[in-house]
Amino acid sequence: MTPETVLDIGTQAMEVTALLSAPLLLSALVVGLLIGMLQAATQINEMTLTFVPKLIVVGLVILFAGPALLNTLMGFTTGLIGRIPELIG
């Protein structure tokens, strides 16, 4: 296995990680921003007010985007497993 191969696999792994985490992080970011603006406008400074909506939205994103995220992860894993003979020899 050459250093270029290791870097290629590492790059692909980072891309898959970014693809899997982006929907969850972006949805939590948007909800946090909206709740933060609401808190700033109403001057309600309750910490649990941001946590519960983020938790609900992230759960819904996992529910609806979960199959697509799982297919992405499975595609990467099966491709990596399929390349084992090429990587060894």
N, C-alpha and C positions, 0 to 999 in steps of 0.2 A: 504494500500500500504506500503510495507516494504522498509527500506532503500536500500536493495539489488536490489529491483525492480527499484527504482529511479536511482541508479548507473548504472544498466543495460541499461535503456532507455537513460541516459546521454552518456554512452559509444557508444551505437548505433548511437546516433545523431552526436557525434564527428566523427565517422567513415564515416557516410554519408556526412558530411560536407567536410571531407578530400577528399573523392571520387569525390565530385562535383567540388571542387576548384582546384584539382590537374591538370587537363588538361589545364585549363585557365592559371594558374600560371606558369606551366612548359613551355608552349608555349611562354609566354611573357618573361620568363627568357632566353630561347634559343635565341629568336630574339634580346633581349637586349644585350646578350653576343656577338652575331655576329656583330651587329651594333657597339658595343663598340670596338671590335677588328678592324673593318673597320675604325672607327674614329681615333683609336690610330695609325694605319698604315698610314693614309693619313693626320693626324693632322688637321682634320676638327672637330671643337668643336661647333657644332650646336645642341641645345637642342631639337628642333622640329624634328630633323632627327631620334631620337630614338622613339619619341612619335607616329608618324604616322604609321610606320611599325608595332609596337606593337598593335596599335588599329586595324589595318587591320587584323593581324593574329588572335587576340582574337575574332574578329567578325567572321572570317572564322571557327574557332574552335567551336564557339557557333552555327554556322549554321550547321556544319556537326556532331558535338557531342551532340548537344542540345537534340535531341530525346532520346538518351541513358541516358543523365543526367536527363531528365525529368522522364523517366521510373524508374530510381533509386530513385528519390525523391518520386514519386507516390507509389512505392512499400513500402518504409519506412512509408509513411503517412497512407496508407491503412492497413498495418500491425499494426500500432499503434492504429488506430481507431478500428480495429477488436479486439484488446486486452482490450478495455475499460471495458467490463463486467468482465473480469478476474481481472483487476486492481482494480475495485471498490469493488468487492465482495471478 
